[in-house]
Amino acid sequence: MDDLTNALFQGLKEEATESIVEMETACAQLMTDFHTKCPEVIKSAKVERINSVKFTASFCGNSEGSQSWEKFHNQVEDRLLKQITSDIEKFLNKPVQYNDLKELLWIEREDEDNQLQGIAHCPKQEIDKVRQECDDFRVQSVTMYRDMIRQTTIENARNINQIVLPSICMTLSFPTSKTLNFLRYREKAGEVKEQFIYSLPSVTLDTDVFLKMKRGESMGMMEFRKKFLVDLAVTQRIREDIPLRPDEEQLLFDAYIRKIPSIMRYSFDSRAQRFLINPKFNKPGCTEFLKFTESIVNDYFKPRGETPPEYLDWDHLHAHYLSGRDIFLTDDKKILSIDAQLKEFGITVMSFDKFLDLYESNDDLIRTYWKINSIDGVSDIIYDWD
């Protein structure tokens, strides 16, 4: 990477670390205050000139922006699930046979009590379409806030009859389904100098790696956080792997580890002709992933006389894949034994120790997972540092 790129990432790393650890802003309220109070403050203070405005905010956690995104996300994903559920419920008016159910659910197992368990699924193309719709909404929301901040700054300058417009520098962090992103915007005297979105490399932690980092083995969680600027996440299935204690919940919060949604499972009692649905997990499964795991079990594990991974292990990988994330860290030997097959399918898995050996620094990781994009509606990324 050239000097310009190095400078870019160094600046992002410093601001992102501050944003992740310290910044948690209710952006809608902040903008209301900014609009209503700023002109009054400027007038009472007899401000003669606004040279520059620097603004950093995080649209994460409990911010109003984050809550509106969550509501929109649920509405969009519910459309898929309602269609699937509606099709399934049509069976409730007649005796349901196993083969009938297979048309709609990916049946995984049947226990001694005639309980069938399956996954509602659809093609990845449909899931990606939903994911993109949600992510586009988030980007549009953030760019709207950027425009509001910029317009307010310009109006305040004009209110004091300032001819040369102030310099404006903004860093707005926000999550999408795949990772945490930073919108960078800078203009000088009305001319745009920087305008782009940088997406962090995304790393999903299996439960065993999360616990290993908590114990400080190989590298502790906060040490890892200081060394690598990445978007860390676990899947919602971690709550079924282990009952998270208060200190572990606090670690997730302190280290800014997101919990990405998991897939919905349906249970069916074939004797009572009754469905049991767990609404806690509201993500439809991916047909291609389910076919892939079936082939791995039949073609790899069974011929070797080996027990395949448990359903929770597959669900962690499934959620990671659906979110389009970069690296899945696990010390599960069964998962690591099929790393080549997973790689071919589009999933990168590795052990925690291998990750630390492979990426000695944050720069090493960035070289592999470089993601920088123009903002929607802007044809080119602008670099003009003077």
ABEGO torsion letter per residue (X at the ends): XBAAAAAAAAAAAAAAAAAAAABBBBAAAAAAAAAAAAAAAAAAAGBABBABBBBBBBBBEABAAAAAAAAAAAAAAAAAAAAAAAAAAAAAABBBBAAAAAAABBBABBBAAGBBBBBBBBBAAAAAAAAAAAAAAAAAAAAAAAAAAAAAAAAAAAAAGBABBBBBBBBBBBBBAABBBBBBBBBBGGBBABBBBBBBBBBBBBAAAAAAAAAGBGBBAAAAAAABBBBBBBBAAAAAABBBBAAAAAAAAAAGBBBBBBBBBBBBBAAAGBBBBBAABABBBBAAAAAAAAAAAAAAAAAAGBBBBBAAAAAAAAAAAAAGBABBBBABAAAAAAAAAAAAAGBBBBBAAAAAAABABAAAAAAABBBBBBBBGBABBBBBBX
